[in-house]
């Protein structure tokens, strides 16, 4: 899961659009707080889903979708947010986020943990955060987060949740292996060869010889409008503002600070935490034996290694946290032990815990005066968020009522900016030096999600439309001929006879002899009728439409040459390994699906729709 977090900063290209997000978006990057600036638009901060005691807010969801979409956009610059949504992309991101939350919640409920030290080590290990000397660089870290619109707290929480999920998924999926007998037929498919014949019935042979009437041309043009759209380029006109303009409007009263302090009184009360390492074994006898070795001078690591185990550093834990993550008995034992000592072995649902207390930290309580600045800042930030949301909502209402962006910018004393002509990926063909940084990254998905009339006038493409119309008319007649030939062609000889006896002269039949290995090596550049051969039964004939209404292929599969993979051990081993990974992935998907059910997930369709409308621009169409 942590792989996506690393690749998010390291990779310069995304991945192919897919509806399977298990390996892609395991970490939900998000930042729902207001940073240094804002632009027109935005969603509120209601919940799109509840997972047990956790919630996914609209801000977090929106930011996560945008980051995932930008990854896809790197590989497919023409992809827009509306298409991403239509292909299930936004729903897929949400389901992955829900799965991550559900997995982490279940992991925590059975005593698994991810300490601050472990999260620190994950962050320090990310290559993008390392300086020239190979060490973690705080400045690079801060700059990278700012560039992606993330907060450190959100990133830390996402990594912690991802690590918890890993602790569940890795044991459940590790070592999945397909038996040789089960892998044999799949490996044999790779060696399989096929022989067949391909004939073609061209639409042009049946196309009308006379030009279409104006009425026929207009109807065809209207029905196929998408074929004649101008390659999309857009100019963006926008104004930005910073949150600083609203700070003087935000006032925080003493009563508000007192109310928040009372609400969070448990957080500011005096407490004690202990930095602990633990080992879990199945029996009390084993726990006592290991504890005795440690008390006798052995290190925790050495005692654990003798038992074939490894200790887990849980970091600083409060008594409440230990009770929740282990049991009351374990928590009581740990908090009865002195620093540097091993607590008396105690039991939880997972087994017997051997816990060493490395240090004890007494955390004094904090008075309202000590945390006044903290609480005042939090209240101010929340009020600032709401003020910005109200301001942007007012601007959108004014635009919907007919006000121009220029007038609004003048009234609000905002600087109006105009971009060069841009493609969906942010490139400006007329401005090679232009870089779509800053506000452009947030605006591009919305701007290219809005509908715009990019239609060419019919007069400018009349010849092309007329040629396409003629092919479309001939296509229907060519289909009738192709169906007739296919119906009577159950052998290569019958196909040859049917083609020779056709009412129009057809191209020569093409003889095909190939295998799956060759097909795989061509990496998607296989002609569709050749690919069709590998989804047919021996002795059958099928019809396939050619590209751009050019006609119909008649494909006959005359022979299947079965492959024997048992004589190719390298192929068998590779197939077993690959299918083992497929099985492991499926185990992981099924486990996450079960955890979602266990977590009693509640989705908010209205909030999800509002986020989708905001991201795709659908709420601006009217």
VMD Tcl script that draws the C-alpha trace (Angstrom):
set ca {
  {0.00 0.00 0.00}
  {2.79 2.40 0.85}
  {4.05 2.04 -2.73}
  {1.56 4.57 -4.06}
  {2.71 7.19 -1.56}
  {6.29 6.81 -2.75}
  {5.42 6.72 -6.45}
  {3.15 9.75 -6.09}
  {6.23 11.94 -5.64}
  {8.72 9.93 -7.70}
  {6.85 8.95 -10.84}
  {6.57 11.30 -13.80}
  {3.82 9.28 -15.44}
  {0.60 7.84 -14.15}
  {-0.95 4.48 -14.91}
  {-3.54 3.30 -17.40}
  {-7.11 4.10 -16.40}
  {-8.52 1.06 -14.64}
  {-11.45 0.30 -12.43}
  {-9.27 -1.86 -10.17}
  {-7.75 0.52 -7.63}
  {-6.55 -1.97 -5.01}
  {-2.87 -1.48 -5.74}
  {-3.13 2.09 -6.97}
  {-4.78 4.24 -4.34}
  {-4.09 2.52 -1.07}
  {-3.12 5.77 0.62}
  {-5.76 8.50 0.55}
  {-3.98 11.82 0.14}
  {-6.15 14.63 1.35}
  {-6.14 18.05 2.95}
  {-9.46 19.54 3.88}
  {-8.02 22.58 5.64}
  {-7.66 26.02 4.07}
  {-4.08 26.89 3.15}
  {-2.75 30.11 1.73}
  {-5.16 30.65 -1.14}
  {-8.40 29.69 -2.80}
  {-10.23 29.91 -6.11}
  {-13.86 30.05 -7.09}
  {-15.67 26.81 -6.25}
  {-15.26 24.23 -3.54}
  {-17.40 21.84 -1.57}
  {-18.42 21.87 2.06}
  {-17.02 19.58 4.71}
  {-19.85 17.11 5.29}
  {-19.26 13.38 5.35}
  {-19.40 11.25 2.20}
  {-19.05 8.02 4.19}
  {-18.93 6.75 7.76}
  {-16.78 3.74 8.58}
  {-17.36 2.67 12.15}
  {-16.27 5.64 14.22}
  {-14.43 7.37 11.34}
  {-15.69 9.73 8.65}
  {-14.46 10.68 5.18}
  {-15.19 14.36 4.61}
  {-16.02 15.91 1.26}
  {-12.81 17.93 1.35}
  {-10.64 14.85 1.88}
  {-12.56 12.91 -0.75}
  {-12.36 15.73 -3.31}
  {-8.61 16.19 -2.84}
  {-7.93 12.45 -3.03}
  {-9.92 12.12 -6.27}
  {-8.11 15.11 -7.78}
  {-4.69 13.67 -6.92}
  {-5.61 10.26 -8.35}
  {-7.05 11.87 -11.48}
  {-3.87 13.86 -12.06}
  {-1.88 10.61 -11.92}
  {-4.07 9.15 -14.68}
  {-3.90 12.40 -16.62}
  {-0.13 12.17 -16.90}
  {-0.55 9.04 -19.03}
  {-3.70 10.12 -20.86}
  {-3.67 13.93 -21.31}
  {-7.03 13.91 -23.09}
  {-8.82 12.36 -20.11}
  {-11.24 14.73 -18.41}
  {-12.87 14.40 -15.01}
  {-16.28 13.61 -16.50}
  {-14.84 10.64 -18.41}
  {-12.90 9.55 -15.35}
  {-16.18 9.52 -13.42}
  {-18.08 7.75 -16.23}
  {-15.51 4.94 -16.17}
  {-16.02 4.48 -12.43}
  {-12.89 6.33 -11.37}
  {-14.41 8.54 -8.66}
  {-16.44 5.66 -7.19}
  {-13.33 3.49 -7.29}
  {-11.32 6.06 -5.32}
  {-14.06 6.25 -2.68}
  {-14.22 2.48 -2.31}
  {-10.45 2.31 -1.86}
  {-10.60 5.03 0.78}
  {-13.39 3.17 2.58}
  {-11.38 -0.05 2.38}
  {-8.33 1.68 3.84}
  {-10.34 3.09 6.74}
  {-12.10 -0.23 7.41}
  {-8.83 -2.19 7.33}
  {-7.10 0.21 9.71}
  {-10.01 0.23 12.13}
  {-10.15 -3.57 12.26}
  {-6.36 -3.81 12.62}
  {-6.42 -1.44 15.58}
  {-9.31 -3.35 17.16}
  {-7.25 -6.56 17.33}
  {-4.19 -4.89 18.81}
  {-2.09 -4.08 15.78}
  {-0.28 -0.75 15.83}
  {1.89 1.63 13.84}
  {4.04 3.78 16.10}
  {5.20 7.31 15.39}
  {8.71 5.93 14.92}
  {7.52 3.56 12.22}
  {5.66 6.37 10.43}
  {8.80 8.52 10.70}
  {10.89 5.78 9.12}
  {8.46 5.44 6.21}
  {8.57 9.18 5.56}
  {12.37 9.25 5.85}
  {12.61 6.38 3.35}
  {10.80 8.24 0.56}
  {13.39 9.17 -2.05}
  {11.77 12.49 -2.95}
  {12.37 13.72 0.60}
  {16.12 13.02 0.55}
  {18.74 15.66 -0.16}
  {21.95 15.39 -2.14}
  {23.61 13.64 0.81}
  {20.99 10.89 0.77}
  {19.47 11.96 4.08}
  {15.97 13.14 4.90}
  {15.57 16.83 4.07}
  {12.91 18.72 6.03}
  {12.70 21.48 3.39}
  {12.10 19.05 0.54}
  {9.44 17.35 2.65}
  {7.58 20.60 3.36}
  {7.84 21.78 -0.26}
  {6.51 18.48 -1.61}
  {3.51 18.57 0.72}
  {2.76 22.18 -0.19}
  {2.99 21.38 -3.89}
  {0.41 18.59 -3.55}
  {-1.84 20.55 -1.18}
  {-1.29 18.15 1.71}
  {-0.79 18.61 5.44}
  {1.75 16.70 7.49}
  {-0.95 15.49 9.88}
  {-3.02 14.06 7.02}
  {-0.03 12.35 5.42}
  {1.02 10.84 8.75}
  {-2.48 9.55 9.40}
  {-2.73 8.07 5.90}
  {0.63 6.31 6.29}
  {-0.38 5.00 9.71}
  {-3.63 3.68 8.30}
  {-1.81 2.13 5.35}
  {0.69 0.39 7.63}
  {-2.15 -1.07 9.68}
  {-3.79 -2.32 6.50}
  {-0.53 -3.91 5.41}
  {-0.33 -5.83 8.66}
  {-3.67 -7.42 7.79}
  {-3.25 -7.91 4.06}
  {0.31 -9.20 3.91}
  {-0.28 -12.27 6.15}
  {-3.58 -12.95 4.36}
  {-2.03 -12.86 0.89}
  {1.59 -13.92 1.43}
  {2.63 -17.18 -0.17}
  {-0.48 -17.68 -2.33}
  {0.50 -20.29 -4.89}
  {-1.32 -22.13 -7.66}
  {-0.65 -25.85 -7.97}
  {1.16 -27.16 -11.02}
  {-1.93 -29.08 -12.14}
  {-4.11 -25.97 -11.98}
  {-1.51 -23.81 -13.72}
  {-0.93 -26.29 -16.58}
  {-3.96 -25.38 -18.76}
  {-3.27 -21.65 -18.35}
  {0.38 -22.06 -19.30}
  {-0.71 -24.18 -22.26}
  {-2.83 -21.30 -23.56}
  {0.31 -19.23 -24.04}
  {1.74 -21.88 -26.37}
  {-1.55 -22.34 -28.20}
  {-1.56 -21.61 -31.94}
  {-4.50 -20.88 -34.23}
  {-5.07 -21.11 -37.97}
  {-7.81 -19.35 -39.83}
  {-8.97 -17.26 -42.75}
  {-10.14 -13.63 -42.90}
  {-12.30 -12.21 -45.69}
  {-13.53 -8.63 -46.01}
  {-16.75 -7.09 -47.33}
  {-16.01 -3.37 -47.96}
  {-18.70 -0.74 -47.44}
  {-17.38 1.20 -50.45}
  {-18.55 -1.59 -52.76}
  {-22.15 -0.81 -51.79}
  {-21.91 2.96 -51.22}
  {-24.37 5.17 -53.18}
  {-22.88 6.71 -56.32}
  {-24.86 9.94 -55.95}
  {-24.14 12.67 -53.41}
  {-26.46 13.02 -50.39}
  {-29.12 15.70 -50.27}
  {-28.71 18.62 -47.89}
  {-31.36 17.12 -45.63}
  {-29.60 13.73 -45.55}
  {-26.26 15.43 -44.89}
  {-27.61 17.56 -42.03}
  {-29.31 14.60 -40.34}
  {-26.18 12.47 -40.57}
  {-24.03 15.34 -39.30}
  {-26.31 15.92 -36.31}
  {-26.41 12.20 -35.44}
  {-22.60 11.93 -35.54}
  {-21.62 15.30 -34.11}
  {-18.85 13.90 -31.92}
  {-16.88 12.80 -35.01}
  {-16.45 16.38 -36.15}
  {-15.46 18.17 -32.98}
  {-12.44 20.45 -33.10}
  {-9.49 19.14 -31.04}
  {-10.22 20.74 -27.70}
  {-8.27 23.79 -26.63}
  {-9.53 26.17 -23.98}
  {-8.68 29.61 -22.66}
  {-9.26 30.09 -18.95}
  {-10.27 33.42 -17.46}
  {-10.02 33.42 -13.69}
  {-9.41 35.46 -10.58}
  {-7.81 34.24 -7.37}
  {-7.85 35.50 -3.84}
  {-6.01 34.63 -0.64}
  {-7.62 33.90 2.69}
  {-5.73 36.83 4.21}
  {-8.42 39.21 2.93}
  {-10.91 37.64 5.36}
  {-8.78 37.43 8.50}
  {-9.96 40.77 9.86}
  {-13.55 39.47 9.65}
  {-12.79 36.52 11.92}
  {-13.26 37.21 15.64}
  {-12.98 34.63 18.43}
  {-14.66 35.22 21.81}
  {-13.53 34.04 25.25}
  {-16.80 32.08 25.53}
  {-16.01 30.13 22.37}
  {-12.54 29.29 23.65}
  {-13.94 28.16 27.01}
  {-16.56 25.97 25.33}
  {-13.97 24.23 23.16}
  {-11.64 23.73 26.13}
  {-14.46 22.09 28.08}
  {-15.35 19.88 25.13}
  {-11.74 18.66 24.87}
  {-10.98 18.60 28.59}
  {-9.82 14.97 28.49}
  {-7.18 15.90 25.91}
  {-5.68 18.58 28.17}
  {-5.86 16.67 31.45}
  {-2.70 15.32 33.11}
  {-1.73 11.89 31.80}
  {1.07 9.36 31.69}
  {2.40 7.52 28.66}
  {4.85 4.69 28.37}
  {7.24 3.89 25.54}
  {6.87 0.11 25.14}
  {7.99 -2.88 23.10}
  {5.86 -5.98 23.06}
  {5.89 -9.62 22.06}
  {2.77 -11.81 21.84}
  {3.01 -15.56 22.42}
  {0.30 -18.25 22.57}
  {0.82 -19.54 26.14}
  {1.39 -18.11 29.61}
  {4.33 -20.45 30.14}
  {6.11 -19.15 27.04}
  {5.44 -15.56 28.10}
  {6.86 -16.13 31.58}
  {9.94 -17.88 30.17}
  {10.72 -14.99 27.81}
  {10.07 -12.40 30.55}
  {12.49 -14.26 32.85}
  {15.24 -14.16 30.20}
  {14.79 -10.42 29.72}
  {14.76 -9.78 33.48}
  {17.90 -11.89 33.66}
  {19.74 -9.46 31.37}
  {18.87 -10.60 27.83}
  {17.66 -7.93 25.40}
  {14.09 -7.98 24.19}
  {15.29 -8.62 20.64}
  {17.55 -11.52 21.66}
  {14.86 -13.21 23.76}
  {12.35 -12.83 20.96}
  {14.80 -14.17 18.37}
  {15.36 -17.33 20.43}
  {11.62 -17.95 20.22}
  {11.61 -17.33 16.46}
  {9.79 -14.00 16.88}
  {10.48 -10.28 16.69}
  {9.30 -7.56 19.09}
  {7.12 -4.67 17.97}
  {7.90 -1.11 19.03}
  {4.54 0.42 19.94}
  {6.01 3.80 20.88}
  {4.32 5.97 23.49}
  {1.04 4.45 24.72}
  {-1.49 5.74 27.22}
  {-3.35 3.35 29.48}
  {-6.53 4.00 27.54}
  {-4.82 3.20 24.24}
  {-3.38 -0.06 25.58}
  {-6.77 -1.07 26.97}
  {-8.37 -0.44 23.57}
  {-5.64 -2.10 21.50}
  {-4.91 -5.03 23.81}
  {-6.90 -5.53 27.03}
  {-7.43 -4.00 30.45}
  {-5.22 -6.72 31.97}
  {-2.31 -5.84 29.68}
  {-2.75 -2.11 30.34}
  {-2.85 -2.63 34.12}
  {0.29 -4.78 34.01}
  {2.22 -2.31 31.88}
  {1.31 0.68 34.03}
  {2.27 -1.23 37.18}
  {5.81 -1.84 35.86}
  {8.72 0.55 36.33}
  {10.79 2.04 33.54}
  {13.35 -0.44 32.18}
  {11.37 -3.45 33.49}
  {9.22 -6.13 31.91}
  {5.56 -6.06 32.90}
  {3.98 -9.19 34.33}
  {2.69 -11.29 31.39}
  {-0.99 -10.57 30.75}
  {-3.52 -11.86 28.27}
  {-5.54 -10.29 25.44}
  {-7.69 -11.94 22.72}
  {-4.48 -12.27 20.66}
  {-2.51 -14.19 23.28}
  {-0.07 -13.50 26.12}
  {1.79 -10.17 26.04}
  {5.39 -9.73 27.13}
  {5.89 -5.96 27.35}
  {9.06 -4.05 28.24}
  {8.64 -0.46 29.47}
  {11.50 1.53 27.95}
  {10.55 4.84 29.52}
  {7.78 6.64 31.37}
  {6.61 10.08 30.31}
  {4.48 12.09 32.70}
  {2.54 14.65 30.74}
  {1.28 17.52 32.84}
  {-2.19 18.88 32.37}
  {-2.61 22.12 30.46}
  {-4.73 25.00 31.68}
  {-7.00 27.04 29.45}
  {-4.42 29.85 29.43}
  {-1.72 27.46 28.24}
  {-3.76 26.27 25.26}
  {-5.61 29.51 24.58}
  {-3.57 30.32 21.46}
  {-4.03 26.78 20.12}
  {-7.80 26.81 20.61}
  {-8.16 30.36 19.35}
  {-6.29 29.44 16.17}
  {-8.43 26.35 15.58}
  {-11.65 28.29 16.03}
  {-10.35 31.08 13.79}
  {-9.35 28.59 11.07}
  {-12.79 27.00 11.15}
  {-14.48 30.38 10.94}
  {-12.11 31.35 8.14}
  {-13.03 28.19 6.21}
  {-16.69 28.99 6.58}
  {-16.18 32.61 5.52}
  {-14.30 31.51 2.40}
  {-17.02 28.95 1.61}
  {-19.74 31.63 1.97}
  {-17.76 34.04 -0.20}
  {-17.22 31.52 -3.00}
  {-20.87 30.44 -2.85}
  {-21.90 34.07 -3.24}
  {-19.62 34.47 -6.27}
  {-21.06 31.36 -7.91}
  {-24.59 32.62 -7.30}
  {-23.73 35.95 -8.93}
  {-22.23 34.18 -11.96}
  {-25.32 31.95 -12.19}
  {-27.47 35.12 -12.14}
  {-25.63 36.50 -15.14}
  {-22.81 38.59 -13.67}
  {-19.59 38.54 -15.68}
  {-16.30 37.43 -14.20}
  {-14.78 40.78 -15.17}
  {-17.44 42.70 -13.24}
  {-17.04 40.48 -10.17}
  {-13.26 40.84 -10.26}
  {-13.65 44.64 -10.45}
  {-16.19 44.76 -7.59}
  {-14.10 42.54 -5.33}
  {-10.78 44.13 -6.35}
  {-9.42 40.88 -7.75}
  {-6.87 40.56 -10.53}
  {-8.42 39.00 -13.64}
  {-6.07 36.60 -15.43}
  {-6.31 35.03 -18.88}
  {-4.45 31.88 -19.89}
  {-3.11 31.00 -23.34}
  {-4.93 28.32 -25.37}
  {-4.40 25.09 -23.43}
  {-4.95 21.38 -23.93}
  {-6.47 19.24 -21.18}
  {-3.00 18.29 -19.91}
  {-2.10 21.95 -19.37}
  {0.20 22.30 -22.37}
  {-0.12 25.48 -24.45}
  {0.80 24.68 -28.11}
  {1.35 28.37 -28.86}
  {3.45 28.93 -25.74}
  {6.12 26.23 -25.34}
  {7.51 28.08 -22.31}
  {4.17 28.02 -20.47}
  {3.99 25.84 -17.33}
  {0.54 25.14 -15.78}
  {1.58 25.58 -12.15}
  {-0.26 26.82 -9.09}
  {-3.97 27.49 -9.56}
  {-3.97 25.85 -13.01}
  {-3.51 22.39 -11.51}
  {-6.75 22.77 -9.58}
  {-8.69 24.45 -12.38}
  {-7.85 22.25 -15.37}
  {-9.99 19.22 -14.40}
  {-13.01 21.45 -13.78}
  {-12.45 23.66 -16.83}
  {-12.19 20.73 -19.24}
  {-15.15 19.02 -17.59}
  {-17.46 21.85 -18.65}
  {-19.39 21.45 -21.88}
  {-18.42 23.74 -24.71}
  {-19.51 23.87 -28.33}
  {-16.43 22.85 -30.27}
  {-18.40 21.81 -33.35}
  {-17.14 22.58 -36.86}
  {-19.71 24.15 -39.22}
  {-21.00 21.48 -41.60}
  {-19.90 23.54 -44.62}
  {-16.25 23.33 -43.51}
  {-16.28 19.51 -43.47}
  {-18.92 18.83 -46.13}
  {-16.75 16.50 -48.23}
  {-15.74 14.44 -45.22}
  {-19.32 14.19 -43.96}
  {-20.55 13.17 -47.44}
  {-17.89 10.44 -47.66}
  {-18.77 9.18 -44.19}
  {-22.49 9.20 -45.09}
  {-21.81 7.09 -48.18}
  {-19.82 4.55 -46.18}
  {-22.58 4.39 -43.57}
  {-25.16 3.59 -46.26}
  {-22.90 0.93 -47.77}
  {-22.14 -0.54 -44.35}
  {-25.64 -1.99 -43.95}
  {-25.52 -3.76 -47.33}
  {-22.00 -5.01 -46.65}
  {-23.27 -6.46 -43.36}
  {-25.97 -8.45 -45.14}
  {-23.37 -9.92 -47.49}
  {-20.95 -10.69 -44.64}
  {-23.70 -12.40 -42.60}
  {-24.66 -14.51 -45.59}
  {-21.08 -15.61 -46.22}
  {-20.51 -16.41 -42.54}
  {-23.71 -18.47 -42.37}
  {-22.60 -20.75 -45.20}
  {-18.91 -20.97 -44.28}
  {-18.16 -23.81 -41.88}
  {-14.90 -24.82 -43.60}
  {-12.09 -22.93 -45.38}
  {-13.29 -24.33 -48.70}
  {-16.85 -23.15 -48.06}
  {-15.57 -19.66 -47.18}
  {-13.52 -19.51 -50.39}
  {-16.55 -20.60 -52.44}
  {-18.85 -18.04 -50.79}
  {-16.40 -15.17 -51.35}
  {-15.92 -16.15 -55.00}
  {-19.68 -16.26 -55.55}
  {-20.44 -12.89 -53.90}
  {-22.53 -10.31 -55.78}
  {-19.57 -7.90 -55.77}
  {-15.86 -8.52 -56.17}
  {-14.26 -8.96 -52.72}
  {-10.57 -8.77 -51.70}
  {-8.63 -12.01 -51.55}
  {-8.96 -14.14 -48.41}
  {-6.05 -13.75 -46.01}
  {-4.59 -16.90 -44.44}
  {-3.64 -16.53 -40.77}
  {-1.39 -18.78 -38.70}
  {-0.14 -17.42 -35.38}
  {0.07 -18.15 -31.66}
  {-0.59 -16.39 -28.37}
  {3.09 -15.72 -27.72}
  {3.29 -13.67 -30.90}
  {0.08 -11.85 -30.00}
  {1.43 -11.00 -26.53}
  {4.69 -9.67 -27.97}
  {2.81 -7.21 -30.17}
  {1.56 -5.40 -27.04}
  {-1.88 -4.32 -28.15}
  {-1.01 -3.72 -31.81}
  {-2.85 -6.86 -32.97}
  {-5.44 -6.34 -35.74}
  {-8.96 -6.89 -34.27}
  {-9.90 -9.77 -36.62}
  {-6.69 -11.65 -35.67}
  {-7.42 -11.08 -31.98}
  {-10.95 -12.40 -32.58}
  {-9.50 -15.75 -33.67}
  {-8.41 -16.36 -30.08}
  {-11.93 -16.03 -28.67}
  {-13.65 -18.41 -31.12}
  {-14.46 -22.10 -31.11}
  {-12.81 -24.30 -33.72}
  {-14.80 -24.57 -36.98}
  {-16.87 -21.41 -36.37}
  {-17.18 -18.19 -38.34}
  {-17.89 -14.72 -36.97}
  {-18.45 -11.24 -38.38}
  {-16.62 -8.17 -37.07}
  {-17.11 -4.52 -38.08}
  {-14.04 -2.81 -39.51}
  {-12.79 0.58 -38.31}
  {-14.55 3.79 -39.32}
  {-17.45 2.02 -41.11}
  {-15.08 0.66 -43.77}
  {-16.79 -2.73 -43.93}
  {-17.03 -6.16 -42.26}
  {-14.47 -8.86 -41.57}
  {-15.58 -12.48 -41.95}
  {-13.33 -14.50 -39.61}
  {-13.16 -18.31 -39.76}
  {-11.19 -20.40 -37.25}
  {-10.20 -23.63 -38.96}
  {-7.79 -25.19 -36.44}
  {-6.53 -24.88 -32.86}
  {-3.03 -26.22 -32.15}
  {-2.94 -27.05 -28.44}
  {0.18 -26.17 -26.45}
  {1.92 -28.54 -24.01}
  {3.44 -26.42 -21.25}
  {4.52 -29.45 -19.21}
  {7.64 -29.60 -21.39}
  {8.53 -25.95 -20.73}
  {9.42 -25.72 -17.01}
  {10.35 -22.02 -17.18}
  {6.90 -21.18 -18.52}
  {5.20 -23.33 -15.89}
  {7.13 -21.63 -13.09}
  {6.35 -18.16 -14.42}
  {2.66 -19.00 -14.83}
  {2.42 -20.38 -11.30}
  {4.07 -17.24 -9.93}
  {1.85 -14.86 -11.91}
  {-1.38 -16.66 -11.09}
  {-0.27 -16.92 -7.48}
  {-0.12 -13.12 -7.41}
  {-3.59 -12.98 -8.97}
  {-4.85 -15.26 -6.20}
  {-3.14 -13.13 -3.57}
  {-4.76 -9.99 -4.97}
  {-8.15 -11.67 -4.91}
  {-7.63 -12.78 -1.31}
  {-6.82 -9.18 -0.47}
  {-9.93 -7.85 -2.24}
  {-12.15 -10.36 -0.49}
  {-10.65 -9.54 2.90}
  {-11.17 -5.82 2.40}
  {-14.74 -6.46 1.23}
  {-15.42 -8.45 4.40}
  {-13.90 -5.71 6.56}
  {-16.19 -3.16 4.93}
  {-19.18 -5.26 5.92}
  {-17.80 -5.62 9.45}
  {-17.31 -1.85 9.70}
  {-20.98 -1.14 8.86}
  {-20.14 1.43 6.18}
  {-22.71 4.15 5.59}
  {-22.41 6.17 2.38}
  {-23.97 9.57 1.81}
  {-25.18 9.53 -1.84}
  {-26.17 13.21 -1.79}
  {-22.76 14.34 -0.57}
  {-21.00 12.02 -3.04}
  {-23.07 13.49 -5.88}
  {-22.24 17.04 -4.80}
  {-18.52 16.27 -4.89}
  {-18.87 14.62 -8.30}
  {-20.82 17.58 -9.64}
  {-18.20 19.97 -8.30}
  {-15.28 18.02 -9.78}
  {-16.88 17.39 -13.17}
  {-18.43 20.84 -13.50}
  {-21.95 19.47 -13.81}
  {-23.24 21.94 -11.23}
  {-22.30 24.77 -13.59}
  {-24.09 23.50 -16.68}
  {-27.41 25.18 -16.00}
}
mol new
graphics top color blue
foreach p $ca { graphics top sphere $p radius 0.5 }
foreach p [lrange $ca 0 end-1] q [lrange $ca 1 end] { graphics top cylinder $p $q radius 0.2 }
display resetview
